[in-house]
Amino acid sequence: MASSVLWSIFIATPLALGYTNPRSIPIPEDYDVLQYVDPLIGSSNGGNVFAGASLPYGMAKAVADTDSVSNQGGFAYDGSNITGFSSLHDSGTGGQPSLGNFPIFPYVSCKDDDVNGCVYPKKQRKTRYDPGSVSASPGYFALTMASGIQVDMTVSHHASLFRFRFPADREAKPLILLDLSDLSDTRQDNGTIAVDADTGRMVGHARFLPSFGSGSYTPYFCVDFHSASGIRDNGIFVNSRARTDLKNLTISRSINGYPLPGGAFVRFNSSADDTVLARIGLSFISSEQACSNAESEIPNFDFNATHSAAVDSWTKKLAPIRVSRNGVNSSFLSTFYSGIYRTMINPQDYTGENPLWTSTEPYFDSFYCLWDSFRSQLPFLTIFDPASLARMIRSLIDTQKHLGWLPDCRMSLCKGYTQGGSNADVVLADAYLKGISDEIEWQAGYSAVQKDAEEEPYDWSNEGRGGLDSWKSLNYIPVEDFDYKGFGTMTRSISRTLEYSYNDFTIAQMARGLGKKGDAEKYEATSRFWQNLFRDDQASFINGTDTGFKGFFQPKYLNGTWGYQDPITCSNIDTSGRACSLQNNAAETFEDSIWEYQFFVPHDMAALITRLGGPSQFVRRLDYLHDTGITYIGNEPSFLTVFQYHYGGRPGKSTSRAHFYVPKYFNANPTGLPGNDDSGAMGSFVAMTMMGLFPNPGQNVYLISAPFFESVRITSPLTGRTATIRAVNFDPEYKNIYIQSATLDGKAYTKNWVGHDFFTEGRELVLVLGRNESHWGTGEEDLPPSLSTRGALFD
C-alpha cells in the first residue's frame, strides 16, 4: 500500500529510549478475579444484560423479572416492579424480551388466610423491591421484596435453586405460585400444570413464541419445595381465583390478545424457620427429564454447595487471564473482567435438550445473533475458551446438517432472523484459521459455508443469502431485486452486498487451507464485488452542508442505474425517522449508515483506501465519522472502525479512539453500557480493547494498541503457554497512550498487528509508551494484510 503519511521509520529498543527495563515489569500476580465481576453492569439504560445466576453457557438462568421496558434479560435495575422469579433467560438482546418462562412468586400470607386473598395475575401482583438489597455475583442473585421477603438464588446447569426467607417480625403462612407465562406474554394454547397433593411437586409445560425468530418452542419444568414447616395445601389458579381441591390445569391462551393467567400454588405451614427452598428443573424434552435434571444436579436442596460449585466453575473459566492491578482503578478492573464474564452467558449449552433431531454432537442455542457476535465475542473465545468454541462450531455444523443451513441467528430452538449476510461463514473461518480443531469436521464445515454462497434458501429471512441470481449475474445485490427463488425482506442491498463480499472472502480462506485452490480463487474474486456499489462522484451533505468527501456506496437497480440513499441515513445523527432494521420499508443499510458501511471491507482495506483517496483522505474520513458522532459505539458495526486507522498507517489514532470510547461509554455501573450487550458483543469489545489486541474477525489478525494495564497475561487453554503484554512507561492517568516502539520475544517489532500464534505459542510483546504519536507501526511494511496487496499472507 502506498502511503502518503510522511512518517520516517525509526526503530529503537526500550532501553535506547531510556525507559525502564521491561523485565522489571512484573507479570500479573494471581488473584480472585470474581471480586471484579459485576453482573449488574448493563442492567439498566438499555444494556439488557442477564444480571442473575448462571453457569458458563448454562441453560438455567435464575433472576427476578421486572416490568421494565428494558427487561429483555429479565431484571432491569431501574426501579421497575418485580413480577416474578424465573429460570430461563437470554442476555443482551434487543427488541422483544426473551424467555422468562414459568415465573414463581411468593407471598408472606394471603389476606384473611384465604387462598383467594392472594393476587395471582402478573399485572396485578407486581411489587416493589429494595434497590439497596440487590446483590449479584457469578452464580448468585439476591434482593428483598417490598413485602420483606428476602430472595436469593443460585443454579446448576439445568436447574435453579431459590431461597425465600420470610420476615420474622410477623407470622408467615407462605404461598408460592407458579405462573404459566413468559416475559413477553407469548404463551399459546394448552399450557399445562399439575401439582402433587402430598409433595407439592409441580410439573408442566407450555408453548411460546421466540423473541426474534419464527416458529415456537415448548419448555418443561419440575418444581420441588423444601420447608421445615411442611406443606399445608396446594391447588391451581385461573385468572384471579384459586382452589385447593383442583390439582391439574390445561389452559387456553384466550381470545383477548393476552394470555389468560393460570398456574398452580403451594401453601406452607407457619414455623419458626420461615425459609422455603424451591428447586426448578428445566428441560426442552419432557417434565420427566426436567425432574431428573434437578434431582441429579441439586439432589439435597443444598444452597451453599450449589452456589460454591457455581463459583468454582466461574473461577476455572476466568483462570486464563490476569492483568496487573498496579495503578489501575478498581472500576476499570470491574469493567474489564465483567466484560469477559458476559462473553460466556450466551450462547447456551443445550446439549441433550434438543428435541428437534437426534445427534451425538453438542447443541448450543441463543446465538443471538451472529451478526453481532462474529465481530469480537466468538473471536475472543478462540483465545479464552477454545474448547467451548469448538463445541459451538460443531453445533453450528450439526444444525446445518439437520436443518439444511447454518444459522445466522438462533434462539429458543427456533430460526432467528438473518440481519445481513451469512455470518456463520465468518465464525467458522475465524475458528478454522486460528487452529480450533477439537473434533470439528472441517470438510463438513466447508460444505456448509459453500452452500451459503451457492444455494438460495426458500426463506432467506431466516437463513442463508437471498438474491443469489443477481449476485452471480450482476455481481451485486440490487435495490428492488426480482427474486422468485427465495423470499425475505427486500431491503439492505448495500449492507448485504458488503457482507456477502466479506463472507465469500472468509470462505476463500477456508478453501485455501483445505487445499481447494480453485474455490479459493473463485471466492476471492467474488469478495471484490463490493466495488460494484461504490459511486466515485457521490457527495454527502449534513444539514445542507457539504462534508467535503466524495465517493460513497450507493444502491443500484437491476438495470445498472444508480439509486440514492443519503449517506447519513440510519446514522447516529440521522433525524429522518427512516426505518433501518428488518421492516419492509427499511433502508439499504442495516442498523447503520453508508458513512459507517463505507469502511466495511475488512479483507481489502488497501483497495478501499485507494478508492477513498489514499491514506491521508482515509484517515480524514475516519476522523469525520468519529468526531461528528455519525458512528455510535453502542452498535457493533462501529467496533472495527475504532481500529482501522492501523490500515492507514496511523495506529496511534486507533489507540487514541480506544482510550476515548472506553472510559466515556463503558463503566462499572448498571448504566455502564452504551447499547444492548448483544450476547456479550459489548463485553468482548471492551475486554479486547483494554487488552490492547483487537481482532479483525475472520482473519488471523490482531491490531495492536496500548493496553489499559501495565501487563496482561493470557495462558492458552490449548497449549498451556502464556502470552504476555508489557507496557513500559505505563501511566495510570492514561496520558502515555502512544506506542513509541515494541519488541516481540525480545526482538524489535514494527508491525502494528500480530497473529493468533502470539497466544498459542506464548509470546511476549513489550510496548514502550509515550505521550505523543510516534512513527511506530506506520511503515508500508508494518500494515495489516489486505487481499489486493498481500494476498499471499492469506494462503
C-alpha positions in Angstrom: 0.0 0.0 0.0 1.4 3.4 -1.0 1.4 5.7 2.0 1.1 9.5 1.8 1.6 9.8 5.5 5.0 11.3 5.9 6.4 9.3 8.7 10.1 8.4 8.9 10.8 4.9 10.1 12.7 4.9 13.4 13.2 1.8 15.5 14.6 1.8 18.9 14.7 -0.5 21.8 13.1 0.4 25.2 16.5 0.8 26.8 17.8 3.0 24.0 14.9 5.4 24.7 15.9 5.5 28.4 12.8 3.6 29.7 12.6 1.1 32.4 13.9 -2.4 31.7 10.7 -4.3 30.6 11.8 -7.3 32.6 11.3 -5.2 35.7 7.5 -5.0 34.9 6.1 -7.9 36.9 3.8 -10.5 35.3 0.4 -10.1 37.0 0.0 -12.0 40.2 -2.8 -14.4 40.6 -5.8 -13.1 42.5 -9.5 -13.8 42.8 -11.0 -12.1 39.7 -14.6 -12.8 40.7 -14.4 -9.8 43.1 -14.3 -7.6 40.0 -17.2 -9.3 38.1 -20.4 -7.3 38.5 -23.4 -8.9 36.6 -25.4 -5.7 37.2 -23.3 -3.7 34.7 -25.7 -3.0 31.8 -28.8 -4.0 33.7 -30.4 -0.6 33.0 -30.2 2.1 30.3 -30.8 -0.5 27.6 -27.9 -2.8 28.3 -30.4 -5.6 28.5 -27.9 -8.0 30.2 -28.9 -11.0 32.2 -28.0 -10.0 35.7 -28.8 -13.2 37.5 -27.3 -16.5 38.4 -25.8 -18.6 35.6 -23.1 -21.1 35.0 -20.8 -20.5 31.9 -23.1 -21.2 28.9 -25.6 -22.5 31.4 -29.2 -23.3 30.4 -30.6 -22.4 33.8 -30.6 -18.7 34.4 -32.3 -17.5 37.6 -33.2 -13.9 38.2 -36.0 -11.6 39.3 -38.2 -10.4 36.4 -39.4 -6.9 36.2 -42.0 -4.9 34.2 -39.4 -2.5 32.8 -39.5 -1.7 29.1 -35.8 -2.8 29.2 -36.4 -6.2 30.7 -35.0 -8.3 27.8 -32.7 -10.0 30.3 -35.4 -10.4 32.9 -34.2 -8.0 35.6 -33.7 -4.3 34.9 -32.1 -2.3 37.7 -34.2 0.8 37.1 -36.8 1.0 39.8 -39.3 -1.1 38.0 -41.5 -3.7 39.7 -40.9 -7.4 40.4 -43.4 -9.6 38.6 -41.8 -13.0 39.5 -38.6 -15.1 39.5 -37.9 -17.3 36.5 -35.1 -19.6 35.3 -34.8 -19.3 31.5 -33.3 -16.1 30.0 -31.1 -14.7 27.3 -28.7 -11.8 27.7 -28.1 -8.5 26.0 -30.8 -8.9 23.3 -32.7 -6.1 21.7 -36.3 -5.9 20.7 -38.9 -8.1 22.4 -37.9 -9.7 25.8 -36.8 -13.3 25.6 -37.8 -16.3 27.6 -38.6 -15.6 31.3 -40.9 -18.7 31.4 -42.8 -20.1 34.4 -42.1 -17.4 37.0 -42.7 -18.2 40.6 -43.9 -15.5 43.1 -44.0 -15.6 46.9 -46.4 -14.2 49.4 -45.9 -13.9 53.2 -49.5 -14.8 53.6 -52.9 -14.3 51.9 -55.5 -11.9 53.2 -57.8 -13.5 55.7 -55.8 -16.7 55.4 -57.8 -17.5 52.2 -56.1 -18.6 49.0 -58.3 -16.1 47.2 -56.8 -13.4 49.3 -53.6 -13.5 47.3 -53.3 -11.8 43.9 -52.4 -14.1 41.0 -52.4 -12.2 37.7 -48.9 -10.9 36.8 -50.0 -7.3 36.1 -51.8 -7.0 39.4 -49.4 -8.8 41.7 -46.2 -6.9 40.7 -44.4 -5.3 43.6 -41.5 -3.0 44.5 -38.2 -4.1 45.9 -35.5 -2.5 48.0 -32.9 -1.2 45.5 -30.2 -1.3 48.2 -30.8 -5.0 48.7 -29.8 -6.1 45.2 -26.7 -8.3 45.1 -25.3 -10.1 42.1 -22.1 -12.1 41.6 -21.2 -15.1 39.3 -23.7 -17.8 40.2 -25.8 -15.7 42.6 -28.5 -13.1 42.7 -30.5 -11.7 45.6 -32.9 -8.9 46.6 -35.5 -8.1 49.2 -39.1 -7.6 48.1 -41.3 -4.8 49.5 -43.2 -7.5 51.5 -40.0 -8.1 53.4 -39.3 -11.5 51.8 -35.6 -12.0 51.2 -35.0 -13.9 48.0 -31.7 -15.3 46.7 -30.9 -17.8 44.1 -28.2 -20.0 42.5 -28.0 -22.5 39.7 -26.7 -25.7 38.3 -26.6 -26.3 34.5 -30.2 -27.3 34.1 -31.8 -26.3 37.4 -32.2 -23.3 39.7 -32.5 -23.1 43.4 -34.4 -20.2 45.0 -34.4 -19.5 48.7 -37.2 -17.5 50.2 -36.7 -16.2 53.7 -39.9 -14.7 55.2 -39.8 -11.8 57.7 -39.5 -12.9 61.3 -41.5 -9.9 62.7 -44.9 -11.3 61.7 -46.5 -14.7 61.3 -45.8 -16.2 57.9 -48.2 -18.5 56.2 -46.3 -18.5 52.9 -47.8 -19.2 49.5 -45.7 -19.6 46.4 -47.3 -19.6 43.0 -46.1 -20.6 39.5 -47.5 -18.8 36.5 -47.7 -20.3 33.0 -46.4 -17.1 31.4 -43.2 -15.7 29.9 -41.7 -12.2 29.8 -43.4 -11.2 26.5 -46.7 -13.0 27.3 -46.5 -15.1 24.2 -47.9 -18.4 25.6 -50.0 -20.3 23.1 -52.8 -22.7 23.7 -52.7 -25.7 26.1 -50.3 -24.7 28.8 -50.5 -27.4 31.4 -49.6 -27.8 35.1 -50.2 -30.4 37.7 -49.4 -30.2 41.4 -49.0 -33.2 43.6 -51.3 -33.0 46.6 -48.8 -34.6 49.0 -45.4 -33.3 48.0 -46.3 -30.1 46.2 -44.3 -31.0 43.2 -45.3 -29.0 40.1 -44.8 -30.3 36.6 -45.9 -28.9 33.3 -45.1 -27.2 30.1 -46.4 -24.6 27.6 -45.7 -23.4 24.1 -44.3 -20.0 23.5 -43.0 -17.8 20.6 -39.4 -16.8 20.2 -38.5 -13.1 20.6 -36.6 -12.6 17.2 -37.5 -15.5 15.0 -40.1 -17.8 13.6 -41.7 -20.9 15.0 -42.5 -21.8 18.6 -40.8 -23.8 21.4 -42.0 -25.8 24.4 -40.1 -25.8 27.7 -40.9 -28.1 30.5 -40.5 -27.6 34.3 -40.4 -29.6 37.5 -40.6 -27.7 40.8 -40.0 -29.2 44.2 -40.1 -27.4 47.5 -38.3 -27.9 50.8 -39.6 -26.3 54.0 -39.1 -27.3 57.7 -42.7 -26.4 58.4 -44.2 -28.7 55.7 -46.8 -28.2 53.1 -50.2 -27.0 54.2 -52.2 -27.3 50.9 -51.9 -26.6 47.2 -54.0 -26.2 44.1 -54.5 -24.3 40.9 -55.5 -20.8 39.9 -57.1 -19.3 36.8 -57.1 -15.6 36.3 -57.7 -14.1 39.8 -59.3 -17.1 41.5 -57.8 -20.2 43.2 -59.0 -23.5 44.6 -57.3 -26.1 46.7 -59.4 -29.1 45.6 -58.2 -29.0 42.0 -54.7 -30.1 41.1 -54.5 -30.1 37.3 -54.9 -27.3 34.7 -54.8 -27.1 30.9 -55.4 -23.5 29.9 -56.2 -21.7 26.7 -54.5 -18.6 25.5 -57.9 -16.9 25.5 -59.2 -14.5 22.8 -58.3 -11.1 24.1 -54.7 -10.9 22.9 -53.2 -11.5 26.3 -52.7 -15.0 27.7 -55.2 -15.8 30.4 -53.3 -16.1 33.8 -53.1 -19.6 35.1 -50.9 -21.9 37.1 -50.6 -23.5 40.5 -49.6 -22.7 44.1 -48.4 -24.3 47.3 -49.0 -23.0 50.8 -46.8 -23.8 53.7 -47.4 -24.1 57.4 -46.0 -21.4 59.7 -42.9 -22.2 61.6 -40.0 -20.6 63.5 -37.9 -21.5 60.4 -39.6 -19.3 57.9 -37.5 -20.4 54.9 -38.7 -22.2 51.8 -36.4 -23.6 49.1 -37.8 -24.0 45.6 -35.8 -26.2 43.1 -36.8 -25.8 39.5 -35.6 -28.4 37.0 -35.7 -27.4 33.3 -35.9 -29.3 30.1 -36.9 -28.9 26.4 -37.6 -32.7 26.2 -40.1 -33.5 29.0 -41.1 -32.8 32.5 -39.7 -36.2 33.5 -36.3 -35.0 32.2 -36.7 -31.7 34.0 -37.2 -33.6 37.2 -34.2 -35.8 36.5 -32.0 -32.8 35.8 -33.0 -31.2 39.1 -32.6 -34.4 41.1 -29.2 -35.2 39.7 -27.7 -31.7 39.8 -29.2 -30.4 43.1 -30.1 -33.6 45.0 -30.3 -32.3 48.5 -31.5 -28.7 48.2 -28.1 -27.6 49.4 -27.9 -23.9 48.6 -24.4 -23.3 49.8 -23.0 -26.3 47.9 -24.8 -25.4 44.7 -23.5 -21.8 45.0 -20.0 -23.0 45.7 -20.0 -25.2 42.7 -21.1 -22.3 40.5 -18.3 -20.1 41.9 -15.8 -22.9 41.2 -17.0 -23.1 37.6 -16.6 -19.4 37.0 -13.2 -19.4 38.7 -11.9 -22.0 36.4 -13.3 -20.3 33.3 -11.7 -17.0 34.2 -8.3 -18.6 35.0 -6.6 -17.9 31.7 -6.3 -14.2 32.0 -4.8 -11.8 34.6 -3.9 -8.2 34.3 -1.7 -6.1 36.5 -3.6 -4.1 39.1 -0.8 -1.6 39.6 -2.2 1.9 39.5 -5.5 0.8 37.9 -8.8 2.0 39.3 -10.9 -0.9 40.5 -13.7 0.3 38.3 -11.6 -0.4 35.2 -10.9 -3.9 36.5 -14.6 -4.4 37.0 -15.4 -3.2 33.5 -12.7 -5.5 32.1 -13.5 -8.7 33.9 -17.3 -8.2 33.8 -16.9 -7.9 30.0 -15.1 -11.2 29.9 -17.8 -12.8 32.1 -20.6 -11.7 29.8 -18.9 -13.4 26.8 -19.8 -16.7 28.5 -23.5 -16.2 29.3 -24.7 -16.7 25.7 -24.8 -18.9 23.7 -26.2 -21.6 25.9 -25.3 -25.2 26.0 -28.5 -27.2 25.4 -26.7 -30.5 24.7 -29.1 -33.3 25.5 -32.0 -30.9 25.4 -32.7 -30.6 21.7 -36.0 -32.2 20.7 -35.6 -31.4 17.0 -33.2 -34.1 15.9 -31.1 -36.9 17.4 -27.4 -36.4 17.4 -24.3 -37.1 19.4 -22.9 -33.7 18.6 -23.2 -30.7 21.0 -26.2 -28.4 20.6 -25.9 -24.7 21.5 -28.7 -22.3 21.4 -29.1 -18.5 21.9 -26.7 -17.4 19.1 -28.3 -14.0 19.4 -27.2 -13.0 16.7 -24.0 -13.9 14.8 -24.2 -10.6 13.0 -23.3 -9.2 16.4 -21.1 -11.9 17.9 -18.8 -12.6 14.9 -17.1 -9.3 15.4 -15.4 -9.9 18.8 -17.3 -12.2 21.1 -16.7 -15.5 19.3 -13.2 -14.5 18.2 -12.4 -13.7 21.9 -13.4 -17.3 22.8 -10.7 -18.6 20.3 -8.2 -17.2 22.8 -10.0 -17.6 26.1 -12.1 -20.7 25.8 -11.3 -22.6 22.6 -12.8 -25.9 23.9 -16.2 -24.4 24.3 -15.9 -22.6 21.0 -15.1 -25.9 19.3 -18.3 -27.3 20.7 -20.2 -24.3 19.4 -18.7 -24.7 15.9 -19.7 -28.4 16.0 -23.2 -27.4 17.0 -23.5 -24.9 14.1 -22.3 -27.5 11.6 -24.6 -30.1 13.0 -27.5 -27.6 12.8 -26.7 -27.2 9.1 -26.6 -31.0 8.6 -30.1 -31.5 10.0 -31.9 -28.2 9.1 -30.1 -27.5 5.8 -28.4 -24.2 6.6 -26.0 -22.6 9.0 -28.0 -20.2 11.3 -27.3 -16.5 11.3 -29.4 -16.2 14.4 -30.9 -18.9 16.6 -32.8 -18.8 19.9 -35.3 -21.0 21.8 -34.9 -23.9 19.4 -36.1 -21.6 16.6 -34.7 -20.0 13.5 -33.9 -16.3 14.1 -33.9 -13.6 11.5 -31.0 -13.0 9.2 -29.8 -9.5 9.6 -27.2 -9.2 6.8 -25.0 -11.9 5.3 -24.4 -15.5 6.2 -22.1 -14.6 9.0 -21.7 -18.1 10.4 -19.2 -18.2 7.5 -17.1 -15.7 9.3 -17.4 -17.5 12.6 -16.3 -20.9 11.1 -13.4 -19.3 9.1 -12.2 -17.4 12.2 -12.0 -20.6 14.2 -10.5 -22.6 11.3 -7.7 -20.1 10.7 -6.8 -20.0 14.4 -6.4 -23.7 14.7 -9.6 -24.6 16.6 -9.9 -28.3 15.7 -11.2 -30.4 18.6 -13.5 -33.0 16.9 -14.6 -30.5 14.3 -15.4 -32.0 10.9 -13.9 -29.1 8.9 -14.8 -30.7 5.5 -18.4 -30.6 6.6 -17.9 -27.1 7.8 -16.6 -26.0 4.5 -19.5 -27.6 2.6 -21.9 -25.7 4.9 -20.3 -22.3 4.2 -20.0 -23.1 0.5 -23.7 -23.9 0.4 -24.4 -20.4 1.8 -22.5 -18.9 -1.2 -24.1 -21.1 -3.9 -27.6 -22.0 -3.0 -30.5 -19.7 -2.1 -32.9 -21.0 0.6 -36.7 -20.6 0.1 -36.9 -18.4 3.2 -33.7 -16.3 3.3 -35.1 -14.1 6.0 -34.2 -17.0 8.4 -31.0 -18.5 6.9 -28.5 -18.2 4.0 -28.5 -15.5 1.5 -31.1 -14.0 -0.9 -30.7 -12.6 -4.4 -28.0 -15.1 -5.5 -29.1 -15.0 -9.1 -28.5 -11.3 -9.2 -25.3 -11.7 -7.1 -23.9 -14.2 -9.7 -25.1 -12.3 -12.8 -24.8 -8.6 -11.8 -22.2 -9.1 -9.1 -24.1 -7.0 -6.5 -27.5 -7.1 -4.7 -29.8 -4.7 -6.5 -32.3 -2.5 -4.8 -35.8 -3.7 -5.6 -34.3 -7.0 -6.8 -36.5 -9.5 -8.6 -36.1 -12.8 -6.7 -38.6 -15.6 -7.3 -36.5 -18.4 -5.8 -36.3 -17.3 -2.2 -38.1 -14.8 -0.1 -37.1 -12.2 2.5 -37.3 -8.5 3.2 -36.2 -6.8 0.0 -34.0 -4.2 1.7 -30.4 -3.8 2.8 -29.0 -4.1 -0.7 -25.8 -2.2 0.2 -25.0 -3.9 3.5 -25.9 -7.3 2.1 -23.5 -6.8 -0.8 -20.7 -5.8 1.5 -21.4 -8.7 3.9 -21.7 -11.2 1.1 -18.4 -10.0 -0.2 -16.7 -10.5 3.1 -18.5 -13.8 3.7 -17.0 -15.0 0.4 -13.5 -13.9 1.4 -13.6 -15.9 4.6 -14.8 -18.9 2.6 -11.9 -18.5 0.3 -9.5 -18.6 3.3 -11.0 -21.9 4.4 -10.7 -23.2 0.8 -7.0 -22.4 0.7 -6.4 -24.1 4.0 -8.2 -27.2 2.8 -6.3 -27.3 -0.5 -9.2 -26.2 -2.7 -7.2 -23.7 -4.8 -9.9 -23.3 -7.5 -12.6 -22.5 -4.9 -10.2 -20.1 -3.1 -9.6 -18.1 -6.3 -13.3 -18.1 -7.1 -14.4 -16.7 -3.8 -11.5 -14.2 -3.6 -12.9 -12.9 -6.9 -16.4 -12.6 -5.7 -15.2 -11.0 -2.5 -14.3 -8.0 -4.7 -17.9 -7.4 -5.7 -18.2 -4.7 -3.0 -16.6 -2.3 -5.6 -19.7 -2.6 -7.8 -21.8 -0.4 -5.5 -19.1 2.3 -5.0 -20.0 5.5 -6.7 -17.0 7.7 -7.1 -18.8 11.0 -7.6 -21.3 10.6 -4.7 -21.2 13.5 -2.2 -22.5 13.7 1.3 -24.3 16.6 3.0 -25.3 17.2 6.6 -28.0 19.8 7.1 -27.3 21.1 3.7 -23.5 21.5 4.3 -21.2 19.5 2.1 -18.9 17.2 4.2 -16.2 17.7 1.5 -15.9 14.0 0.8 -16.8 12.3 -2.5 -17.2 8.6 -3.2 -19.7 6.5 -1.2 -21.6 3.3 -1.6 -25.0 3.7 -3.3 -27.8 1.3 -4.2 -28.0 0.2 -7.8 -31.0 -1.1 -9.7 -31.4 -4.3 -11.8 -30.7 -2.3 -15.0 -27.4 -1.0 -13.6 -28.6 2.6 -12.9 -27.9 4.2 -9.6 -30.4 4.7 -6.9 -29.9 7.0 -3.9 -29.7 6.8 -0.2 -28.4 9.7 1.8 -25.1 8.6 3.3 -26.2 9.9 6.7 -29.4 7.8 6.8 -29.6 5.4 9.7 -26.6 7.0 11.4 -26.4 8.2 15.0 -27.2 11.8 13.8 -30.0 10.9 11.4 -33.3 12.6 12.3 -35.3 11.4 9.3 -37.1 8.7 11.2 -36.3 6.2 8.4 -36.7 2.5 9.3 -33.3 0.9 9.5 -34.0 -2.7 10.6 -36.0 -5.5 9.1 -39.1 -3.5 8.2 -40.4 -3.9 4.6 -39.7 -0.2 4.0 -36.3 -0.2 5.7 -33.1 1.3 4.2 -30.5 -0.2 2.0 -28.1 -0.5 5.0 -28.9 -2.4 8.2 -28.9 -0.6 11.5 -26.2 1.9 10.4 -25.4 4.3 7.7 -23.5 4.3 4.4 -21.0 6.5 6.3 -20.3 3.6 8.6 -20.6 0.8 6.0 -18.1 2.6 3.7 -15.4 1.1 6.0 -16.7 -2.4 5.9 -14.2 -4.0 3.6 -12.2 -5.8 6.3 -10.4 -8.1 3.8 -9.1 -5.4 1.4 -8.6 -2.2 3.3 -5.8 -1.4 0.8 -8.2 -1.3 -2.1 -10.7 0.6 -0.1 -8.2 3.2 0.9 -7.2 3.7 -2.7 -10.9 4.2 -3.6 -11.3 6.7 -0.8 -8.4 8.9 -2.0 -5.4 7.4 -0.2 -4.2 7.1 3.4 -4.5 10.7 4.4 -8.0 11.1 3.0 -8.9 7.7 4.5 -7.8 8.9 8.0 -9.7 12.2 7.5 -12.9 10.2 6.8 -12.4 8.1 9.8 -11.9 11.2 11.9 -15.0 12.7 10.5 -17.0 9.6 11.2 -16.0 9.7 14.9 -15.7 13.4 15.5 -19.1 14.3 14.2 -20.9 11.5 16.1 -22.1 9.7 12.9 -20.9 6.5 14.4 -22.1 5.2 17.8 -20.0 2.8 19.8 -23.2 1.2 21.2 -23.7 -0.6 17.8 -21.5 -3.4 16.6 -20.5 -2.0 13.1 -18.6 0.7 14.9 -16.2 -1.7 16.6 -13.7 -2.2 13.8 -13.8 1.5 12.8 -12.2 2.3 16.1 -9.1 0.4 15.0 -9.0 0.8 11.2 -6.5 3.7 11.4 -4.0 0.9 11.5 -4.6 0.3 7.8 -3.9 4.0 7.1 -0.6 3.9 8.8 -1.8 5.7 12.0 -2.1 3.1 14.7 -1.7 5.8 17.3 -5.0 7.3 16.3 -6.7 3.8 16.9 -5.3 3.9 20.4 -6.5 7.4 20.9 -10.0 6.5 19.9 -10.0 3.4 22.1 -8.9 5.4 25.1 -11.7 7.9 24.4 -14.5 5.4 23.9 -13.9 3.0 26.8 -13.9 5.5 29.8 -16.6 7.6 28.2 -19.1 4.9 27.3 -18.2 1.9 29.5 -18.2 1.9 33.2 -18.8 -0.3 36.2 -22.4 0.8 36.9 -25.8 -0.6 35.9 -25.9 2.1 33.2 -22.4 1.2 32.1 -23.0 0.1 28.6 -23.7 2.3 25.6 -26.1 -0.1 24.0 -27.6 -3.6 24.5 -24.8 -6.1 25.1 -25.9 -8.4 22.3 -24.9 -11.7 24.0 -21.5 -10.4 25.1 -20.6 -8.4 22.0 -20.1 -5.2 24.1 -18.3 -7.2 26.8 -15.8 -8.7 24.3 -15.3 -5.3 22.6 -14.3 -3.6 25.9 -12.2 -6.6 27.1 -10.2 -6.9 23.9 -9.8 -3.1 23.6 -8.5 -2.9 27.1 -6.1 -5.8 26.5 -4.6 -3.9 23.6 -5.2 -6.5 20.9 -8.4 -6.3 18.8 -9.3 -8.8 16.1 -10.2 -8.3 12.5 -12.7 -11.1 12.7 -12.4 -13.9 10.2 -8.7 -13.2 9.7 -5.6 -14.1 11.6 -5.0 -10.5 12.6 -5.0 -8.7 15.9 -4.5 -4.9 15.8 -2.1 -3.7 18.5 -3.0 -0.7 20.6 -1.9 0.5 24.0 -3.4 -1.7 26.8 -5.2 -0.2 29.8 -2.9 -2.2 32.2 0.8 -2.3 32.9 0.9 -6.0 32.0 -1.5 -8.7 30.7 -1.0 -12.4 31.0 -3.1 -14.9 28.9 -2.5 -18.6 29.2 -3.7 -20.6 26.2 -6.0 -23.4 27.3 -5.0 -25.2 24.1 -1.2 -25.2 24.6 -0.7 -24.2 28.2 1.7 -21.5 27.1 1.4 -18.0 28.5 1.4 -14.9 26.3 2.4 -11.6 27.9 1.9 -8.0 27.0 4.0 -5.5 29.0 3.6 -1.7 28.8 6.8 0.2 29.6 6.3 3.7 31.0 2.7 2.8 31.8 0.8 5.8 33.1 -2.2 5.2 35.4 -3.6 8.6 34.2 -3.5 7.3 30.6 -1.5 10.2 29.2 1.2 7.9 27.9 -1.0 6.0 25.4 1.0 6.1 22.2 3.3 3.2 21.3 6.9 4.5 20.7 8.5 1.1 19.9 7.9 -2.5 20.5 9.7 -5.8 20.8 8.3 -9.3 20.2 10.2 -12.1 22.1 13.0 -9.6 22.7 13.4 -8.5 19.0 12.5 -5.2 17.6 9.0 -5.4 16.2 7.4 -2.7 14.0 4.3 -4.4 12.6 1.1 -2.9 14.1 -0.5 -6.3 14.3 0.2 -9.9 15.4 -1.3 -13.3 14.6 -3.0 -15.9 16.7 0.3 -17.7 17.4 1.0 -14.9 19.8 -1.4 -16.6 22.2 -0.8 -20.3 21.4 3.0 -20.0 21.4 3.1 -17.9 24.5 5.0 -14.9 23.1 5.9 -11.7 24.8 5.1 -8.3 23.4 6.7 -5.3 25.1 5.3 -1.9 24.2 7.1 1.4 25.1 4.6 4.1 25.7 4.8 7.9 25.4 2.6 11.0 25.3 2.9 11.7 21.5 2.0 9.8 18.5 5.2 8.2 17.0 6.4 6.5 13.9 5.9 3.0 15.2 3.8 0.8 13.0 3.4 3.4 10.3 5.5 2.0 7.6 4.1 0.3 4.5 5.6 -3.0 5.5 4.0 -2.6 9.0 0.4 -2.5 7.9 -2.0 -5.5 8.3 -2.5 -7.6 5.2 -5.0 -6.8 2.5 -6.2 -9.1 -0.3 -5.1 -6.8 -3.1 -1.6 -6.1 -1.9 -0.7 -9.1 0.3 -2.9 -11.9 -0.8 -0.1 -14.5 -0.2 -0.5 -13.9 3.5 -3.9 -15.4 3.3 -2.6 -18.7 1.7 
